[in-house]
Amino acid sequence: MPIWRDTRWATAAAGLIGAAGVALAAAASHAGGEHLLRPASTICLAHAPALLALALAGDKIRWAGLAALAMTIGTLLFAGDLAARQFFGQGLFPMAAPSGGLTLIASWLLLVASTVMRNR
C-alpha cells in the first residue's frame, strides 16, 4: 500500500516532529538562535498535533494520508532549513524553507479540498 493511502506512519512522524519542536525550543532558549530556532519550533509544535489528528482520522478523511505526507515533508523542509542555518551556517538547499512553507499551505488546502469533494 502506498504511504499516502495509509496513515499509520503519521503517528510516528507526529511524535518525532513534536519531540523536535520541544528540542528546538530548548535550543532557542539555552543555546541562542532565537530568530531561527523559535519559528522552527513553532512550526513543529503546530503541525505535530495536526499529523496525529490525520493519523487517527485515517479513512474518515479523504486524502488524509496525502495531506499528512505533504505536512510532514513541508515541516521537515521548513524547520530543517532553519535549524541547518543555525547549526551548520547554511540551509538545506536554496529556497528550502519557502518550499516547505508552500508545501504546508498546500497540505492544509488539501484538507479543505477533501471536505469540499466529500460533500459533493
Residue pairs with C-beta under 8 A, 6 or more apart in sequence:
2 65
3 9
3 65
3 69
4 63
4 65
4 66
4 68
4 69
5 65
6 65
7 54
7 55
7 57
7 58
7 64
7 65
7 68
8 55
9 55
10 51
10 52
10 54
10 55
10 65
10 68
10 72
11 51
11 52
11 55
11 56
13 51
13 55
13 68
13 72
14 48
14 49
14 51
14 52
14 55
15 48
17 44
17 47
17 48
17 51
17 72
17 75
17 76
17 79
18 44
18 45
18 48
18 49
20 44
20 79
21 40
21 41
21 42
21 43
21 44
21 45
21 48
21 79
22 41
22 45
24 37
24 38
24 40
24 41
24 44
24 79
24 83
25 37
25 38
25 41
25 45
27 33
27 37
27 86
28 34
28 37
28 38
28 41
31 37
33 86
36 82
36 83
36 85
36 86
37 82
37 83
37 86
39 82
40 78
40 79
40 80
40 82
40 83
40 86
41 79
43 75
43 78
43 79
43 104
44 75
44 79
47 71
47 74
47 75
47 104
50 71
51 68
51 71
51 72
54 61
54 64
54 65
54 67
54 68
54 71
55 68
57 64
58 64
61 67
61 111
61 114
62 114
62 117
62 118
63 110
63 111
63 113
63 114
64 114
66 110
67 107
67 108
67 110
67 111
67 114
68 107
70 103
70 104
70 106
70 107
70 110
71 103
71 104
71 107
71 108
73 100
73 103
74 100
74 101
74 102
74 103
74 104
74 105
74 106
74 107
75 100
75 104
76 100
77 92
77 96
77 97
77 99
77 100
77 103
78 96
78 97
78 100
78 101
78 103
78 104
79 100
80 92
80 96
80 100
81 91
81 92
81 93
81 96
81 97
81 100
82 91
82 97
84 90
84 91
84 92
85 91
91 97
